[in-house]
């Protein structure tokens, strides 16, 4: 029960990212960080724009060990939804 309770906030943030493309991280602890001020309109001009490459990034120290091998895929999943 303790592990489940401890993992609940992380799993909720992960679900928010994977299913809605939203970083829900009120305490700045999640494995992803979003940077405001990068415009999604830049994607229309350049697929490798700052929005795609810089709007969301992995926070390496926040990636749980079990998710470390999957972290790039988790990042890409939410980016595609967003």
SULZISUL-V935707 format. One record per residue. N is the residue number from 1. RES is the residue in three letters. OMEGA is omega in whole degrees, 0 to 359 (999 if undefined). Layout:
BEGIN
n->N res->RES omega->OMEGA
n->N res->RES omega->OMEGA
END
This chain:
BEGIN
n->1 res->UNK omega->182
n->2 res->UNK omega->179
n->3 res->UNK omega->179
n->4 res->UNK omega->180
n->5 res->UNK omega->180
n->6 res->UNK omega->183
n->7 res->UNK omega->186
n->8 res->UNK omega->179
n->9 res->UNK omega->179
n->10 res->UNK omega->180
n->11 res->UNK omega->177
n->12 res->UNK omega->178
n->13 res->UNK omega->178
n->14 res->UNK omega->179
n->15 res->UNK omega->178
n->16 res->UNK omega->180
n->17 res->UNK omega->185
n->18 res->UNK omega->186
n->19 res->UNK omega->182
n->20 res->UNK omega->182
n->21 res->UNK omega->183
n->22 res->UNK omega->175
n->23 res->UNK omega->178
n->24 res->UNK omega->188
n->25 res->UNK omega->184
n->26 res->UNK omega->183
n->27 res->UNK omega->177
n->28 res->UNK omega->182
n->29 res->UNK omega->187
n->30 res->UNK omega->183
n->31 res->UNK omega->178
n->32 res->UNK omega->176
n->33 res->UNK omega->178
n->34 res->UNK omega->179
n->35 res->UNK omega->180
n->36 res->UNK omega->175
n->37 res->UNK omega->176
n->38 res->UNK omega->190
n->39 res->UNK omega->176
n->40 res->UNK omega->179
n->41 res->UNK omega->180
n->42 res->UNK omega->178
n->43 res->UNK omega->180
n->44 res->UNK omega->182
n->45 res->UNK omega->186
n->46 res->UNK omega->182
n->47 res->UNK omega->178
n->48 res->UNK omega->184
n->49 res->UNK omega->178
n->50 res->UNK omega->179
n->51 res->UNK omega->183
n->52 res->UNK omega->185
n->53 res->UNK omega->187
n->54 res->UNK omega->184
n->55 res->UNK omega->178
n->56 res->UNK omega->179
n->57 res->UNK omega->175
n->58 res->UNK omega->171
n->59 res->UNK omega->189
n->60 res->UNK omega->182
n->61 res->UNK omega->180
n->62 res->UNK omega->182
n->63 res->UNK omega->177
n->64 res->UNK omega->182
n->65 res->UNK omega->181
n->66 res->UNK omega->181
n->67 res->UNK omega->184
n->68 res->UNK omega->179
n->69 res->UNK omega->183
n->70 res->UNK omega->186
n->71 res->UNK omega->178
n->72 res->UNK omega->178
n->73 res->UNK omega->177
n->74 res->UNK omega->178
n->75 res->UNK omega->181
n->76 res->UNK omega->181
n->77 res->UNK omega->180
n->78 res->UNK omega->177
n->79 res->UNK omega->180
n->80 res->UNK omega->178
n->81 res->UNK omega->183
n->82 res->UNK omega->999
END
